[in-house]
Amino acid sequence: MVNVFGAARPHHAYFFANRRANCMKVLVHDGIGVWLAARRLNSGKFVWPRDVGGTLTLTAQQLDVLVLGLPWQRLGDAGVITLL
């Protein structure tokens, strides 16, 4: 993993989604080792960013919304998701 993604940093999480975007895996480096968690949506897709050249930093609220499968990019003030 380190050779492919660079040096894994302690207390960081690395998110991956499959092509259909209905399954997400998270690798978390806790300072001692790496943990793997997976989440699959029964219906719908995770709202995944497109063409991110490098790393993307999310707020705690954005992460919560992403894991639920909601459009985290539209998260506005007071945790309200805005419609376009």
ZITA-V722866 format. One record per backbone hydrogen bond with DSSP energy under -1.0 kcal/mol. NH is the residue of the N-H (numbers start at 1). CO is the residue of the C=O. E is the energy in kcal/mol with one decimal. If there is no record, write none. Layout:
nh,co,e
NH,CO,E
NH,CO,E
This chain:
nh,co,e
5,1,-2.8
6,2,-1.6
11,29,-2.8
14,27,-2.9
16,25,-2.5
18,23,-1.8
21,18,-1.2
24,39,-2.8
25,16,-2.9
26,37,-2.9
27,14,-2.8
28,35,-2.5
29,12,-2.4
30,33,-2.1
35,28,-2.8
37,26,-2.2
39,24,-2.6
41,22,-2.9
46,21,-3.9
48,46,-1.0
54,52,-1.5
63,59,-2.3
64,60,-2.2
65,61,-2.1
66,62,-2.5
67,63,-2.4
68,64,-1.1
69,66,-1.4
70,65,-2.2
72,70,-1.5
74,71,-1.4
75,72,-1.3
76,80,-3.3
79,76,-1.4
80,77,-1.4
82,74,-2.4
